[in-house]
Amino acid sequence: LPPSVLRLESSITLTIPTQTIPMKSFVYRRAVMPSKVRLAIHIAEDFVVRTEFYPLSRGKSPTLILKEEVWSVALPPTIEETLKLYPHIFVHLEELGAGKPRKNRRGIYHCDVCWLCRFAFCMVKWFFCLPCAIVLIIFRLLGKGADRGIEATFGAVGSFRTIGKSRKVNWGEGLIASYKAASHDGGESGGVTSELKFQLLPTDREGQGFFFEIPKSQYCGLKLKWRPNPTLLGRKPFDKITDSKSKTIHQYYSATARDLLAAEGLNNTVKLLKDSYASDPVDPRGLSSWYPPPIKKVVAIYGINLPTEASGVYQRKQSVRLSSATKTDLSVRQLVVLDKNAQLKGLQGYSIKNGIISETKCKMKKSGDGSVPYWSLRHCRTWQGKGIKKCDVKVYEIEGAEHRSILNDAKFHNILLEVIGCVCNAY
């Protein structure tokens, strides 16, 4: 069993550049202007990348200024699989709130073919039903206040609505251009950056048309950069699993700690391990860690046959914000997480749950003590008769004893007294 298993995936660096979007078309006849808006990139129905919320400027021509954000987005390993699974994207403008926003009523000053009818209705309402008109205004004011309170409540709990949408954005051309320019020799530089332009259209076009101002679409842009998986090239897959939902074949490969560090983008850490440890003549990460200690006698007492974590199955996180112009947090972003849906085959003597592979007791093999895998516990057996002092190794295995609670186990106490007695008699 490998120390870890990694799903083969590629990724893109998705950049939302700083840009200004005129918002007049999206807030047409709004009684209350939205306080803040964000951009949402819909790669699939359940795969959405959302920016932070940004405030709108006030005035007759409100504008939205998006600040640059950089995201890492996990995708299938090849460009063909990616475009088959995600042939296009949609981009939405979202604001906090729920339902349809309240709009200002059209007055008689709006010039269209129904102008005379509206004028006549206003005269009838005000001259022949003044009390009813006053009551109606009061109820409208109360309703407006209630709507504001409801919107504030829904906004506080994170509810949102869409005020602008793009048509299908074909991102294949940009991805293919970046993919072809990418280095597929194990490097992590990725391809060239491709720019993607698209139009955002207001979702509310009610009351538009004859003699009315038609809201204009607004242009926006994104930048894409393909990044192949550099760590698993040339290896034989550990397992292949078909996703029942997307029918995609996921390939899993044996991975080392270095592979996981590289997948996290921690190249400086990988270089440090190589320069400071791997090149050390003492070889602290190699043979010297396997050598027996320079002593004559070794006694190992440990528990066995408890379910023990032995490995993990990992995948790239679906989307991660790498940087934002409005945040100064410089902490490392986690790019790789446990693949909780992985169900690998051929794990005889092991169980898998939520991405954690645990060794369990079976007829063919033993398992560890709940904390340390069995192969690590029994490693001391390889020291028998070796080393400077020609180690004499004696091992006691206690069925069902846990890593920590073994200290309260009567069987451990009896073995310890026996060993101490032998040592005393020997001296």
N, C-alpha and C positions, 0 to 999 in steps of 0.2 A: 504494500500500500504506500503510495507517495505521500510526502508530508503535507501536500495540498494539491487540489485539483482546480484548474482554471478554465473557464469557458472561453473558447476562441471568439473574440470580438474585435471590431475596429471601432473608431470613434471619429467624430468631427469636432473641431473647435468652431462654435457658433458665436459670432460677434454681432451684437446689436450696437451699431455705432451711434455716437452723439448726433442727433438730428432734431429739427424743429418741424412739428406737424400743425398746420392751421386747423383749429377745431370748430370753426363756425358751422361747417356743414354737418357736424355730428351733434350739435346742441341746438339745432334749429327749433325755434319757438319753445325752448325749455323754460318752464317757470322758475326752476332752481338749477343753476349751473352745477355740474359735478365738481367736487373739490379736488379729486385726483383720479388719474387714469393710468392704466398699464397696458403693455403689449403682451399678447399671448400667441405663441407659435404652436399650432396644432399639427404635430407630426402624424399622429394617429388619434383615434377616438379617446384612448386612455393614455396618451403619451403627449403631454403638453409642457412647454417651457414658458414660464411666465416671468416677466421682469418685475422689478419693484414698482410700486405706485409712485407716480410723479404728479406734482400739483399743476393745475392749469393757471395760466395768467388770467387776470380779470380785464373786463372791457368789452367793447362791442365785437372785437375780433379776437377771442381767446386763442391761445396757442399752448401746445404741449411740447416741452423740451425733454426729450429722452436722453439720458446719460449713458455713456458706453458701459455695456456689460458683456463679459466673456463667459461662455458656457462650454462645458464638455458634455457631449451627447453620445451615448453608446449606440452603436449600429451593428448589423450583421457583418461578418468578416470580409465579404466581397462586395463590390459595387453592384454586381448583378443581383445578389440577394437583397441588398438594401433597396434598390429601385423596385424590385418585385414586391417587397413588403410595404415600402413607403414611397409610392410613385410620385406623390405630390404633397404639399403642405397647404394649410390655411393659416392666415394671420388675422387675429381679432384685436379690437380695442375694447377694454373692459373697464367698468366703473363699479364702485361699491353700491349695493342696493339690490332690490328685488322688484319684479314686475315691470310694468311700463312706467317711465317717468311722466310726471304731470307736465302738461304743456299749456302755454298761454292760448286762450281762445282767439280765434280769428275775429277781428272787429270789422265794422263796415268799411274801414279804410282799405281793406284788401280789394284790389280791383280785379274782378273776374266776371264771368257770365251770370253768377248768382247774386251780384251786388244788390240789385233792386229788391229781390226777395228778402235778403237779410235786412235791408233797410226798413222794409215794411214790417217785418217781424219785430224789430227793435221798437218801432213806434207803437205797435199794439201792446207790447209787453210793458213799456214804461207809462203809457198814457191810460191804458185800460186795466192794468193789473199791477199797479205800483206796490201795494202791500206784498203781493206774492213775489215780486221781483226782489224786494228788500230781504224777505225771508230766504229766498234762493241765494242771495249774495252771502248772507250769514252762514248758511250751511256750506257754501263753497269755501269760505274762509276756514271754517272748522275742519272741513275735509282736507284742505291744503296743509293745515297744521298737523293733522293726523298722519298724512302721507309723509311729511318730513320726519316725524317721529319714527314711523315704520322703517323708512329708508335708513335712518341713523342706527336703528336697532339691527337691521339686517347687515349693514356695513360693519357694525361692531363684531358680529359673529362671522364675518368673512364672506358673506353672500355677495355675489356680483352679477352684473348683467352686461350683455354685449351691445355696444353702440356703433361699432364699425366692423366690417368684415371684408376680407379680400376674396377674389375668386380663386380657383385652383391655381396655386403657384407651382409651376413645373421647375423643380430644383435639380432635375437630373443632369442638365447640361453643365451646370456649375460643379456638381459633385464629380462628374466624369472628368472634367478638366483638371480638377484638383487631384483626383485619383491617379490620372495618368502621369502627373508630375511628381507624385509621391515617391519617396525612396522605399523600396520593398526589400532592402538588404539587411534588415534588422535595426536600422536607425529609427529615431523617433521624431525626425524633423517634420515629417508629413509632406503634403503637397503644397502647391501654390494656393494663395487665398483668392477665392472667386467671389465676385459681388453679385447680389441678387436684388433686382428691383421689382416692385409690385405696387398695385393700387389698393387703397382702402376705401370702401364705399360705405356711406351711412346706412344703418339698418332701418332707420325710421324715415321713410319717404312719403308718409301720409300727408295729404293736403297739398301735394306738389302738382305741378302740371301747368294748365292754362293760366297765363298771366302771373304765375308764381315763380319765385326763385328756385331753381333746381340745385340741390346741394352738389357740390363738385367732389369728385374723388381726389384723394391725396396720395402722393407717391411716398413710399418708404423704402428702406434698404436693409439688407442683411449681408454678412460676410461668412463664407464657409471655407473650412480647411480640412481636408481628409487626413486622418492619422491611422495608418495600419497598425495592427498588433505586432510589435517587433520581437516578442520574447519566445514565441512558440513555433518559429519557423523550422521546418525539417524534422519535426517529431511525429511519432506515431500517436494517433488519438487514443486516449485512455478509454473513452466511451463515446457513443453517439446516441442522442435522444431526440425524438421528434416531438415538438410542441403540439399538443392536441388542439390548441386554439388557433395558432397562426400557421400550423403545418410546416413550420421551419425546423430544420435539422440543426440541433445544437451539438457542437463538437467540444469535448472536454479533454484536456491534456494534463499530464503530470507536471507539476510546477514546484520550483524551489522557492526559498525565501527571497532569493535574488529576483526571480521572475515577478513575485508579488510587489517587491519594491519598485521594479522597473514599470510595472503596470500602474503603480501609484504616481509615476513621474518623478520618483526620488532618485534622480540620476547621480546627484552629488553623494548621496548615501551609498549607492552601489559602487561608485568610484573610491570612496573612503574604505569600504570593506576590501576592495581589490588591492589598493595601494598599501593599506596599513595592516591587514590581516593575512590575505591570501599570499602576499609576497614575503611575509615574515618567515625566516628560516626555521623558527620553532614550530611553525604550522599550527597555531592555536585552534584553527577551525578544521584541521585535517587529522593526520595520524596521531599527533600528540594528545588529542582528546580521546583517542582510543587506547592509548598505552596503559598498562597496569601501573598502579602506584608502587613506589619503591619500598614495599613492606613485605614481610613474610606471610602474614596470615590475614585473610579477609573473611568476615562473616556478614552475610546479607540476610536480613529478615524483612519480608514484605508480604502484603496481602495480594490475593489474586481473584480472578473470576468475577469482577464487578464490571458493569458497563463503563467504559473509559473512552473519553474523547481521544481520537488518534489522528484525525485529519479534518479538512474542511473543503467544501466546494465553493468557489468564488466566481463572481461575475462583475462586470463593470456596473457601477451605479447608473441608472437610466439617464439622469441629467444632474450636473453639478455646476453651480455658479463658481467660476474660478476667480473672477474679480469684478468689482463694481466701482464706478467713479464716485459713488456716494458713501462707500464703506472703506475703512482703512484696516480692516481685520486681515492680518498677514499670516494667520494660522494655516497649517497644511489642510487642504481639502481632501476628504476621503473619496477616492475614485472607485475603489473596489470594495464590494460588500459580499456577504454570504448569499449564495444562490439558494434561497429557502424552498424553491419549487423543484430542485434537482432530485431526480430519482434514478441513480446510477444502477447499472446491472452488474452481476457477477461479483457482488460483495459478500461472498460466503464467509460467515463468521463476523460480519460487520453489519451494523444498522445505520440508517441515515435518516435524520430528522432535522428540518429547518436548516439544511446545509451542513450540519455537523455529522461527521462519520465517527461512529463509536465502535470499538471492538467489544464483542460479547462472547460469553462462554459457549463453546460448541464441542462436538466430539473430536474435531480435528485440531483445535487450538485452545489455548487458555487466553484470558484477558487480564487487563491490569487491575490496579487497586482503586479505580475511580478517579485518579488524578494523573498517574504516570502509566503510559502504555506498557504492555508486557514485554515487548522486545527491548525496551530501555531498562526495565527492572532486571532482566536476566542477562544483560550485557556483561556483568561482572564474571559470568561463567567463562567468558573467553580469555580471562586473565590466568586461568589455571595453568600453573607450571611455567609461566612466562614472566618477563621482566627481570630486573637486576637481582631481585631477591627470590625469584622463582615462586611466585605467589601460590599459597595453598588457599583455595577458595571453598567455602562451605555455605550453602544456600538453604534457607528455611522459607517455605512458602505456606502462608496461612490462608485457608479458604475463607473468602468473604470478608477479610479484614480491610477496612477502608484506610486510605492514606494517612489521615490524621487520628481517627478514632482507634487505630491499632495500638496507640499508647495506653489505652484503657482496656485492652483485650487481655484476658487471663492467659491465653495461649502464648501471647508475646512475652508476658512476664515469665512464664515457665521456661521458655526457650532462652530468654536473656539470663536467667539465673543459672541455667545449665551451661551456657557459653562462658559466663563469668567464672563459674566453678572450674571449668576445664582450664581456663587461662590461669587461674590461681594455682591449680595443681601443677601446671606446666612450669611455673616459676618457683 
